[in-house]
Amino acid sequence: MLSYKLEQRGGRLIKVDPINTSRTCPRCGLVSAENRKTQATFACIGCGYRSNADEVGAINVLRAGRARLACAMSGAVRPLSAGTRRDRLQH
């Protein structure tokens, strides 16, 4: 439904893999479950960045979407995780 509505209005839906988007620090890129000890609060154990967890997730989804769009415009092929820094995943 969202894709249909966006197309009607000249928009575009860009699919992004949401895995770890609320556990990834938008400042330093550290991915850790420890960054999100509560449902509402994000606190990076690497650089100390603090914010609302939903806001952090939204920032990371937006970055990933922009990375996918840039790759699509340049002809490059990127996975759904592009821009999410999943390569830095720490267990």
C-alpha atoms as a printed R data frame, in Angstrom:
   type eleno elety resid chain resno      x       y       z
1  ATOM     1    CA   MET     A     1  0.000   0.000   0.000
2  ATOM     2    CA   LEU     A     2  2.808   2.419   0.871
3  ATOM     3    CA   SER     A     3  4.581   1.797  -2.432
4  ATOM     4    CA   TYR     A     4  1.360   2.410  -4.366
5  ATOM     5    CA   LYS     A     5  0.657   5.691  -2.548
6  ATOM     6    CA   LEU     A     6  4.225   6.917  -3.035
7  ATOM     7    CA   GLU     A     7  4.132   6.161  -6.767
8  ATOM     8    CA   GLN     A     8  0.862   8.106  -7.100
9  ATOM     9    CA   ARG     A     9  2.536  11.153  -5.573
10 ATOM    10    CA   GLY     A    10  5.866  10.874  -7.378
11 ATOM    11    CA   GLY     A    11  7.699   9.288  -4.452
12 ATOM    12    CA   ARG     A    12  9.785   6.147  -4.284
13 ATOM    13    CA   LEU     A    13  9.946   3.346  -1.729
14 ATOM    14    CA   ILE     A    14 13.454   2.190  -0.893
15 ATOM    15    CA   LYS     A    15 13.644  -1.078   1.024
16 ATOM    16    CA   VAL     A    16 16.236  -1.212   3.810
17 ATOM    17    CA   ASP     A    17 17.234  -4.124   6.017
18 ATOM    18    CA   PRO     A    18 16.273  -2.939   9.537
19 ATOM    19    CA   ILE     A    19 18.536  -5.384  11.390
20 ATOM    20    CA   ASN     A    20 20.625  -3.554  14.019
21 ATOM    21    CA   THR     A    21 19.491  -0.092  12.953
22 ATOM    22    CA   SER     A    22 18.587   0.754  16.565
23 ATOM    23    CA   ARG     A    23 21.813  -0.808  17.894
24 ATOM    24    CA   THR     A    24 24.196   1.073  15.576
25 ATOM    25    CA   CYS     A    25 25.711   4.332  16.782
26 ATOM    26    CA   PRO     A    26 25.094   7.088  14.214
27 ATOM    27    CA   ARG     A    27 28.197   8.917  15.449
28 ATOM    28    CA   CYS     A    28 30.928   6.237  15.568
29 ATOM    29    CA   GLY     A    29 29.261   3.267  13.812
30 ATOM    30    CA   LEU     A    30 29.679   0.782  16.671
31 ATOM    31    CA   VAL     A    31 27.071  -1.999  16.482
32 ATOM    32    CA   SER     A    32 26.333  -3.609  19.832
33 ATOM    33    CA   ALA     A    33 23.351  -4.922  21.772
34 ATOM    34    CA   GLU     A    34 24.899  -3.144  24.771
35 ATOM    35    CA   ASN     A    35 24.173   0.205  23.084
36 ATOM    36    CA   ARG     A    36 20.500  -0.374  23.783
37 ATOM    37    CA   LYS     A    37 19.955  -1.666  27.284
38 ATOM    38    CA   THR     A    38 16.375  -0.324  27.485
39 ATOM    39    CA   GLN     A    39 13.557  -0.119  24.953
40 ATOM    40    CA   ALA     A    40 13.611   3.687  24.788
41 ATOM    41    CA   THR     A    41 17.227   4.727  25.367
42 ATOM    42    CA   PHE     A    42 20.313   4.448  23.171
43 ATOM    43    CA   ALA     A    43 23.710   4.928  24.811
44 ATOM    44    CA   CYS     A    44 26.810   4.024  22.774
45 ATOM    45    CA   ILE     A    45 29.389   2.083  24.777
46 ATOM    46    CA   GLY     A    46 32.083   3.224  22.339
47 ATOM    47    CA   CYS     A    47 31.790   7.000  22.089
48 ATOM    48    CA   GLY     A    48 29.134   7.879  24.684
49 ATOM    49    CA   TYR     A    49 26.532   9.203  22.206
50 ATOM    50    CA   ARG     A    50 23.056   9.201  23.809
51 ATOM    51    CA   SER     A    51 19.632   9.596  22.238
52 ATOM    52    CA   ASN     A    52 16.181   8.107  21.905
53 ATOM    53    CA   ALA     A    53 16.434   4.578  20.447
54 ATOM    54    CA   ASP     A    54 13.700   5.182  17.857
55 ATOM    55    CA   GLU     A    55 15.450   8.344  16.674
56 ATOM    56    CA   VAL     A    56 18.728   6.436  16.279
57 ATOM    57    CA   GLY     A    57 16.944   3.728  14.281
58 ATOM    58    CA   ALA     A    58 15.352   6.349  12.031
59 ATOM    59    CA   ILE     A    59 18.718   8.046  11.400
60 ATOM    60    CA   ASN     A    60 20.292   4.739  10.413
61 ATOM    61    CA   VAL     A    61 17.380   3.698   8.176
62 ATOM    62    CA   LEU     A    62 17.535   7.078   6.428
63 ATOM    63    CA   ARG     A    63 21.299   6.731   5.860
64 ATOM    64    CA   ALA     A    64 20.879   3.211   4.505
65 ATOM    65    CA   GLY     A    65 18.101   4.358   2.181
66 ATOM    66    CA   ARG     A    66 20.196   7.232   0.884
67 ATOM    67    CA   ALA     A    67 23.131   4.863   0.289
68 ATOM    68    CA   ARG     A    68 20.902   2.475  -1.685
69 ATOM    69    CA   LEU     A    69 19.452   5.362  -3.704
70 ATOM    70    CA   ALA     A    70 22.915   6.711  -4.512
71 ATOM    71    CA   CYS     A    71 24.037   3.265  -5.655
72 ATOM    72    CA   ALA     A    72 20.921   2.840  -7.775
73 ATOM    73    CA   MET     A    73 21.523   6.191  -9.455
74 ATOM    74    CA   SER     A    74 25.173   5.363 -10.165
75 ATOM    75    CA   GLY     A    75 24.441   1.835 -11.369
76 ATOM    76    CA   ALA     A    76 26.284   0.184  -8.483
77 ATOM    77    CA   VAL     A    77 24.715  -2.826  -6.801
78 ATOM    78    CA   ARG     A    78 24.500  -2.773  -3.006
79 ATOM    79    CA   PRO     A    79 22.855  -5.195  -0.567
80 ATOM    80    CA   LEU     A    80 19.874  -4.148   1.557
81 ATOM    81    CA   SER     A    81 22.281  -3.575   4.444
82 ATOM    82    CA   ALA     A    82 24.170  -0.826   2.560
83 ATOM    83    CA   GLY     A    83 24.831   2.133   4.809
84 ATOM    84    CA   THR     A    84 24.041   0.294   8.063
85 ATOM    85    CA   ARG     A    85 27.648  -0.632   8.904
86 ATOM    86    CA   ARG     A    86 26.685  -4.250   9.616
87 ATOM    87    CA   ASP     A    87 30.271  -5.221   8.830
88 ATOM    88    CA   ARG     A    88 31.143  -3.795  12.265
89 ATOM    89    CA   LEU     A    89 28.738  -6.115  14.110
90 ATOM    90    CA   GLN     A    90 30.040  -7.135  17.518
91 ATOM    91    CA   HIS     A    91 28.553 -10.026  19.442
